[in-house]
């Protein structure tokens, strides 16, 4: 049955729920006696038929959403997760909606991060500046990266992993995680890597930073909210903070999260052709370790003069 006919049935069904007189006249026209023992259709059965029609429409929408996706082997899985996601949204089941949505992001991220080519790219580029600067003509290139004249550069590893220190080891996260293979990175680190290399094609400008933070922030919110319906699950500090902020406004976040999914999928679609070009650039680079981040020193301290000043006479 085509989409227009399903829509017509939908309208008629809703009208029968709203107008009892119309409902009775429709039964007469169809020659149907619902009181007959031969034909009994209750409201529950009608709802099942209605839901079946809606699910067919959602399935078609999911196929259209992923029809141009470059990783063909995972499209059936993504389509099924999309249908489940929309079903949970219609039931106002926010927790399982977030889980089904996140499973699409996770499926995409895991498959992309199995790529040996992307692993080689990231391994070569961690210790290089995160930002590029436009040429005099406003053109962005992979080569024209922002380097500070004074002080240390803001590296790709700093952007993806942060410059903060791991309290357990005393080392910067950027240093530790840059030594880990792409496939073994944490879930949200994989997502940020994809946003940087596919979404911004490894050519992020300093003025793009706000956009980068907004999209990765929303994707992280989805990650934090993915388990809100699971009993016995102890929330981390970050999960609780995100859930307390989002759940009271979940009607808004249904659409914000759908927008983030659409943006993430578009990043992968549009960025995939650029990966070979980024690989060529990465091959020209010399491998460098991400340097340790030392304490900030405002000036030199003359220890000898301090000792003399406070030396006992």
C-alpha beads as a LAMMPS data file, in Angstrom:
LAMMPS data file: protein, C-alpha beads

313 atoms
312 bonds

1 atom types
1 bond types

-500.0 500.0 xlo xhi
-500.0 500.0 ylo yhi
-500.0 500.0 zlo zhi

Masses

1 110.0

Atoms # bond

1 1 1 0.000 0.000 0.000
2 1 1 1.411 3.391 -0.928
3 1 1 2.049 6.190 1.547
4 1 1 -0.901 8.371 0.457
5 1 1 -3.394 5.577 1.102
6 1 1 -1.911 4.914 4.548
7 1 1 -2.218 8.615 5.343
8 1 1 -5.862 8.582 4.232
9 1 1 -6.625 5.586 6.458
10 1 1 -4.905 7.380 9.313
11 1 1 -7.103 10.455 8.857
12 1 1 -10.279 8.381 8.679
13 1 1 -9.312 6.447 11.805
14 1 1 -8.681 9.638 13.755
15 1 1 -12.003 11.061 12.575
16 1 1 -13.857 7.960 13.832
17 1 1 -12.302 8.587 17.249
18 1 1 -13.441 12.200 17.269
19 1 1 -16.894 11.983 15.678
20 1 1 -19.264 9.187 16.780
21 1 1 -21.833 10.055 14.080
22 1 1 -19.209 9.766 11.353
23 1 1 -18.134 6.423 12.842
24 1 1 -21.690 5.035 12.663
25 1 1 -22.207 6.242 9.085
26 1 1 -18.899 4.692 8.013
27 1 1 -19.966 1.329 9.424
28 1 1 -23.240 1.536 7.468
29 1 1 -21.441 2.399 4.210
30 1 1 -19.059 -0.531 4.681
31 1 1 -21.876 -2.843 5.680
32 1 1 -20.080 -3.829 8.849
33 1 1 -21.845 -4.742 12.064
34 1 1 -19.242 -4.661 14.821
35 1 1 -21.754 -6.204 17.226
36 1 1 -21.854 -9.357 15.122
37 1 1 -20.143 -12.470 16.490
38 1 1 -18.582 -12.984 13.069
39 1 1 -16.765 -9.695 13.164
40 1 1 -15.564 -8.268 16.418
41 1 1 -12.902 -5.564 16.322
42 1 1 -12.034 -3.898 19.601
43 1 1 -10.089 -0.692 20.126
44 1 1 -6.926 -2.632 20.983
45 1 1 -6.974 -4.426 17.637
46 1 1 -7.509 -1.159 15.780
47 1 1 -4.564 0.355 17.654
48 1 1 -2.387 -2.604 16.611
49 1 1 -3.282 -2.043 12.955
50 1 1 -2.610 1.668 13.350
51 1 1 0.800 1.019 14.941
52 1 1 1.680 -1.420 12.164
53 1 1 0.976 1.241 9.532
54 1 1 3.029 3.815 11.430
55 1 1 5.939 1.397 11.822
56 1 1 5.998 0.787 8.070
57 1 1 6.235 4.533 7.481
58 1 1 9.043 4.886 10.069
59 1 1 10.936 1.969 8.503
60 1 1 10.768 3.709 5.125
61 1 1 12.003 6.948 6.700
62 1 1 14.916 5.081 8.311
63 1 1 15.919 3.568 4.962
64 1 1 15.840 7.014 3.362
65 1 1 17.857 8.483 6.255
66 1 1 20.675 5.963 5.718
67 1 1 20.347 5.358 1.967
68 1 1 23.568 7.247 1.062
69 1 1 25.566 6.060 4.074
70 1 1 29.055 4.990 2.930
71 1 1 29.396 1.878 5.154
72 1 1 26.827 -0.335 3.475
73 1 1 27.354 -3.423 5.651
74 1 1 25.936 -1.787 8.796
75 1 1 22.913 -0.073 7.218
76 1 1 20.417 -2.855 8.155
77 1 1 21.486 -2.613 11.813
78 1 1 21.268 1.183 11.763
79 1 1 17.795 1.067 10.202
80 1 1 16.471 -1.317 12.859
81 1 1 17.927 0.846 15.659
82 1 1 16.373 3.938 14.064
83 1 1 12.922 2.275 13.983
84 1 1 13.263 1.274 17.650
85 1 1 14.389 4.798 18.533
86 1 1 11.324 6.372 16.906
87 1 1 9.035 3.816 18.549
88 1 1 10.384 4.730 21.975
89 1 1 10.017 8.436 21.190
90 1 1 6.334 7.958 20.354
91 1 1 5.865 6.109 23.645
92 1 1 7.680 8.929 25.483
93 1 1 10.259 6.420 26.733
94 1 1 13.211 8.800 26.927
95 1 1 15.738 6.363 28.381
96 1 1 15.329 3.683 25.708
97 1 1 15.057 6.398 23.043
98 1 1 18.515 7.628 24.072
99 1 1 19.871 4.075 24.161
100 1 1 18.597 3.251 20.647
101 1 1 19.928 6.549 19.328
102 1 1 23.319 6.035 20.960
103 1 1 23.563 2.493 19.562
104 1 1 23.530 3.994 16.062
105 1 1 26.377 6.348 16.963
106 1 1 28.268 3.516 18.651
107 1 1 27.840 1.180 15.680
108 1 1 29.162 3.843 13.284
109 1 1 32.052 4.857 15.555
110 1 1 33.235 1.320 16.210
111 1 1 33.220 0.389 12.543
112 1 1 35.047 3.555 11.445
113 1 1 37.661 3.155 14.181
114 1 1 38.495 -0.335 12.935
115 1 1 40.084 1.390 9.935
116 1 1 43.861 0.963 9.767
117 1 1 44.041 4.055 7.546
118 1 1 42.416 6.297 10.163
119 1 1 44.612 4.712 12.841
120 1 1 47.718 5.667 10.842
121 1 1 46.412 9.206 10.301
122 1 1 45.652 9.864 13.949
123 1 1 48.903 8.280 15.110
124 1 1 50.893 10.634 12.892
125 1 1 48.918 13.792 13.676
126 1 1 48.389 13.726 17.472
127 1 1 51.398 15.951 18.138
128 1 1 50.570 18.535 15.447
129 1 1 48.528 21.749 15.912
130 1 1 44.752 21.270 16.097
131 1 1 43.828 24.454 14.224
132 1 1 44.490 25.608 10.696
133 1 1 44.586 29.226 9.558
134 1 1 43.144 30.568 6.286
135 1 1 45.486 31.764 3.573
136 1 1 45.440 35.383 2.427
137 1 1 42.658 34.362 0.035
138 1 1 40.669 32.686 2.819
139 1 1 41.473 29.143 1.677
140 1 1 41.902 26.382 4.280
141 1 1 44.577 23.743 3.745
142 1 1 45.807 20.857 5.842
143 1 1 49.355 22.188 5.736
144 1 1 48.711 25.699 7.055
145 1 1 48.399 24.825 10.752
146 1 1 48.346 27.351 13.597
147 1 1 51.628 27.475 15.507
148 1 1 52.247 29.723 18.484
149 1 1 55.262 31.996 18.416
150 1 1 55.632 31.734 22.176
151 1 1 54.581 28.871 24.445
152 1 1 53.385 25.410 23.538
153 1 1 51.085 24.669 20.590
154 1 1 47.498 23.525 21.106
155 1 1 47.714 20.039 19.625
156 1 1 45.112 17.688 18.168
157 1 1 45.666 15.407 21.168
158 1 1 44.891 18.325 23.489
159 1 1 41.630 19.038 21.647
160 1 1 40.417 15.430 21.548
161 1 1 41.635 14.188 24.938
162 1 1 42.131 17.459 26.909
163 1 1 45.255 18.804 28.583
164 1 1 44.049 17.761 32.033
165 1 1 46.086 15.430 34.190
166 1 1 45.065 11.880 35.038
167 1 1 44.968 11.933 38.864
168 1 1 45.840 8.218 39.011
169 1 1 49.059 8.498 37.025
170 1 1 49.983 12.174 37.139
171 1 1 50.313 12.221 33.333
172 1 1 48.297 14.336 30.904
173 1 1 45.416 12.495 29.239
174 1 1 46.669 13.785 25.884
175 1 1 50.011 12.035 26.419
176 1 1 48.523 8.750 27.649
177 1 1 45.690 8.374 25.164
178 1 1 47.761 9.343 22.128
179 1 1 49.684 6.088 22.684
180 1 1 46.517 3.969 22.473
181 1 1 45.383 2.456 19.157
182 1 1 42.248 3.924 17.622
183 1 1 40.200 0.761 18.102
184 1 1 40.943 0.762 21.837
185 1 1 40.012 4.372 22.537
186 1 1 37.079 5.181 24.835
187 1 1 33.648 5.595 23.227
188 1 1 33.434 9.390 23.394
189 1 1 37.047 9.799 22.314
190 1 1 36.162 7.861 19.160
191 1 1 33.190 10.175 18.593
192 1 1 35.345 13.309 18.963
193 1 1 37.933 11.848 16.574
194 1 1 35.224 11.275 13.943
195 1 1 33.830 14.784 14.399
196 1 1 37.332 16.265 13.936
197 1 1 38.496 14.180 10.961
198 1 1 35.165 13.653 9.163
199 1 1 33.098 16.637 10.264
200 1 1 35.821 19.276 10.060
201 1 1 38.105 17.262 7.732
202 1 1 41.062 17.893 10.086
203 1 1 40.852 21.603 9.208
204 1 1 39.295 23.110 12.323
205 1 1 39.793 26.844 12.744
206 1 1 39.833 28.599 16.094
207 1 1 36.487 30.186 15.174
208 1 1 35.049 26.676 14.613
209 1 1 35.844 25.688 18.191
210 1 1 32.406 26.703 19.521
211 1 1 30.648 24.554 16.888
212 1 1 32.947 21.640 17.702
213 1 1 32.144 21.925 21.412
214 1 1 28.388 22.201 20.769
215 1 1 28.094 19.057 18.652
216 1 1 30.482 16.953 20.767
217 1 1 28.692 18.230 23.888
218 1 1 25.307 17.042 22.576
219 1 1 26.755 13.679 21.554
220 1 1 28.226 13.344 25.031
221 1 1 24.806 14.152 26.554
222 1 1 23.334 11.278 24.545
223 1 1 26.078 9.012 25.868
224 1 1 25.354 10.057 29.464
225 1 1 21.584 9.541 29.084
226 1 1 21.730 6.163 27.361
227 1 1 21.184 4.099 30.535
228 1 1 18.560 6.115 32.418
229 1 1 16.003 3.276 32.334
230 1 1 18.297 0.516 33.608
231 1 1 17.638 -0.535 37.172
232 1 1 20.506 -1.050 39.571
233 1 1 22.783 1.153 37.483
234 1 1 24.883 3.466 39.658
235 1 1 25.211 6.815 37.926
236 1 1 28.566 8.508 37.700
237 1 1 28.920 12.139 38.706
238 1 1 28.861 13.184 35.028
239 1 1 25.831 11.037 34.178
240 1 1 23.831 12.401 37.120
241 1 1 24.726 15.992 36.266
242 1 1 23.665 15.527 32.644
243 1 1 20.447 13.655 33.497
244 1 1 19.394 16.219 36.112
245 1 1 19.814 18.948 33.495
246 1 1 18.190 17.138 30.556
247 1 1 15.291 15.004 31.831
248 1 1 13.147 17.951 33.048
249 1 1 13.390 19.295 29.475
250 1 1 13.199 15.974 27.635
251 1 1 10.545 17.229 25.185
252 1 1 13.160 19.641 23.862
253 1 1 15.992 17.109 23.978
254 1 1 14.130 14.573 21.852
255 1 1 14.626 16.981 18.953
256 1 1 18.083 18.216 19.964
257 1 1 19.336 14.630 20.120
258 1 1 17.747 13.755 16.762
259 1 1 19.484 16.799 15.296
260 1 1 22.819 15.661 16.740
261 1 1 22.363 12.204 15.191
262 1 1 21.552 13.742 11.808
263 1 1 24.618 15.989 12.031
264 1 1 26.885 13.086 13.006
265 1 1 25.635 10.948 10.110
266 1 1 26.108 13.850 7.679
267 1 1 29.656 14.334 8.974
268 1 1 30.464 10.732 8.059
269 1 1 28.781 10.974 4.651
270 1 1 30.490 14.235 3.690
271 1 1 33.847 13.516 5.316
272 1 1 34.524 10.024 3.978
273 1 1 35.843 11.220 0.574
274 1 1 38.361 13.492 2.362
275 1 1 40.075 10.725 4.340
276 1 1 42.414 9.729 1.501
277 1 1 43.552 13.331 1.122
278 1 1 44.206 13.573 4.870
279 1 1 46.152 10.296 4.650
280 1 1 48.403 11.760 1.951
281 1 1 49.098 14.764 4.167
282 1 1 49.758 12.611 7.242
283 1 1 52.279 10.547 5.258
284 1 1 54.381 13.693 4.784
285 1 1 54.649 14.290 8.521
286 1 1 57.400 13.154 10.846
287 1 1 56.121 11.085 13.747
288 1 1 56.344 12.934 17.063
289 1 1 55.376 12.007 20.597
290 1 1 52.888 14.286 22.329
291 1 1 55.096 16.216 24.771
292 1 1 54.441 16.150 28.474
293 1 1 52.741 19.275 29.790
294 1 1 54.958 20.942 32.362
295 1 1 53.943 23.389 35.085
296 1 1 53.626 27.036 34.109
297 1 1 56.611 29.072 35.233
298 1 1 56.184 32.809 35.450
299 1 1 59.842 33.560 35.983
300 1 1 63.128 32.149 37.178
301 1 1 63.665 31.753 40.895
302 1 1 67.121 32.421 42.303
303 1 1 67.369 29.767 45.015
304 1 1 70.797 30.951 46.207
305 1 1 69.596 34.502 46.875
306 1 1 66.579 33.185 48.832
307 1 1 68.819 30.985 50.957
308 1 1 71.157 33.898 51.707
309 1 1 68.226 36.158 52.635
310 1 1 66.893 33.748 55.225
311 1 1 70.281 32.357 56.375
312 1 1 70.746 32.593 60.122
313 1 1 73.332 35.055 61.234

Bonds

1 1 1 2
2 1 2 3
3 1 3 4
4 1 4 5
5 1 5 6
6 1 6 7
7 1 7 8
8 1 8 9
9 1 9 10
10 1 10 11
11 1 11 12
12 1 12 13
13 1 13 14
14 1 14 15
15 1 15 16
16 1 16 17
17 1 17 18
18 1 18 19
19 1 19 20
20 1 20 21
21 1 21 22
22 1 22 23
23 1 23 24
24 1 24 25
25 1 25 26
26 1 26 27
27 1 27 28
28 1 28 29
29 1 29 30
30 1 30 31
31 1 31 32
32 1 32 33
33 1 33 34
34 1 34 35
35 1 35 36
36 1 36 37
37 1 37 38
38 1 38 39
39 1 39 40
40 1 40 41
41 1 41 42
42 1 42 43
43 1 43 44
44 1 44 45
45 1 45 46
46 1 46 47
47 1 47 48
48 1 48 49
49 1 49 50
50 1 50 51
51 1 51 52
52 1 52 53
53 1 53 54
54 1 54 55
55 1 55 56
56 1 56 57
57 1 57 58
58 1 58 59
59 1 59 60
60 1 60 61
61 1 61 62
62 1 62 63
63 1 63 64
64 1 64 65
65 1 65 66
66 1 66 67
67 1 67 68
68 1 68 69
69 1 69 70
70 1 70 71
71 1 71 72
72 1 72 73
73 1 73 74
74 1 74 75
75 1 75 76
76 1 76 77
77 1 77 78
78 1 78 79
79 1 79 80
80 1 80 81
81 1 81 82
82 1 82 83
83 1 83 84
84 1 84 85
85 1 85 86
86 1 86 87
87 1 87 88
88 1 88 89
89 1 89 90
90 1 90 91
91 1 91 92
92 1 92 93
93 1 93 94
94 1 94 95
95 1 95 96
96 1 96 97
97 1 97 98
98 1 98 99
99 1 99 100
100 1 100 101
101 1 101 102
102 1 102 103
103 1 103 104
104 1 104 105
105 1 105 106
106 1 106 107
107 1 107 108
108 1 108 109
109 1 109 110
110 1 110 111
111 1 111 112
112 1 112 113
113 1 113 114
114 1 114 115
115 1 115 116
116 1 116 117
117 1 117 118
118 1 118 119
119 1 119 120
120 1 120 121
121 1 121 122
122 1 122 123
123 1 123 124
124 1 124 125
125 1 125 126
126 1 126 127
127 1 127 128
128 1 128 129
129 1 129 130
130 1 130 131
131 1 131 132
132 1 132 133
133 1 133 134
134 1 134 135
135 1 135 136
136 1 136 137
137 1 137 138
138 1 138 139
139 1 139 140
140 1 140 141
141 1 141 142
142 1 142 143
143 1 143 144
144 1 144 145
145 1 145 146
146 1 146 147
147 1 147 148
148 1 148 149
149 1 149 150
150 1 150 151
151 1 151 152
152 1 152 153
153 1 153 154
154 1 154 155
155 1 155 156
156 1 156 157
157 1 157 158
158 1 158 159
159 1 159 160
160 1 160 161
161 1 161 162
162 1 162 163
163 1 163 164
164 1 164 165
165 1 165 166
166 1 166 167
167 1 167 168
168 1 168 169
169 1 169 170
170 1 170 171
171 1 171 172
172 1 172 173
173 1 173 174
174 1 174 175
175 1 175 176
176 1 176 177
177 1 177 178
178 1 178 179
179 1 179 180
180 1 180 181
181 1 181 182
182 1 182 183
183 1 183 184
184 1 184 185
185 1 185 186
186 1 186 187
187 1 187 188
188 1 188 189
189 1 189 190
190 1 190 191
191 1 191 192
192 1 192 193
193 1 193 194
194 1 194 195
195 1 195 196
196 1 196 197
197 1 197 198
198 1 198 199
199 1 199 200
200 1 200 201
201 1 201 202
202 1 202 203
203 1 203 204
204 1 204 205
205 1 205 206
206 1 206 207
207 1 207 208
208 1 208 209
209 1 209 210
210 1 210 211
211 1 211 212
212 1 212 213
213 1 213 214
214 1 214 215
215 1 215 216
216 1 216 217
217 1 217 218
218 1 218 219
219 1 219 220
220 1 220 221
221 1 221 222
222 1 222 223
223 1 223 224
224 1 224 225
225 1 225 226
226 1 226 227
227 1 227 228
228 1 228 229
229 1 229 230
230 1 230 231
231 1 231 232
232 1 232 233
233 1 233 234
234 1 234 235
235 1 235 236
236 1 236 237
237 1 237 238
238 1 238 239
239 1 239 240
240 1 240 241
241 1 241 242
242 1 242 243
243 1 243 244
244 1 244 245
245 1 245 246
246 1 246 247
247 1 247 248
248 1 248 249
249 1 249 250
250 1 250 251
251 1 251 252
252 1 252 253
253 1 253 254
254 1 254 255
255 1 255 256
256 1 256 257
257 1 257 258
258 1 258 259
259 1 259 260
260 1 260 261
261 1 261 262
262 1 262 263
263 1 263 264
264 1 264 265
265 1 265 266
266 1 266 267
267 1 267 268
268 1 268 269
269 1 269 270
270 1 270 271
271 1 271 272
272 1 272 273
273 1 273 274
274 1 274 275
275 1 275 276
276 1 276 277
277 1 277 278
278 1 278 279
279 1 279 280
280 1 280 281
281 1 281 282
282 1 282 283
283 1 283 284
284 1 284 285
285 1 285 286
286 1 286 287
287 1 287 288
288 1 288 289
289 1 289 290
290 1 290 291
291 1 291 292
292 1 292 293
293 1 293 294
294 1 294 295
295 1 295 296
296 1 296 297
297 1 297 298
298 1 298 299
299 1 299 300
300 1 300 301
301 1 301 302
302 1 302 303
303 1 303 304
304 1 304 305
305 1 305 306
306 1 306 307
307 1 307 308
308 1 308 309
309 1 309 310
310 1 310 311
311 1 311 312
312 1 312 313
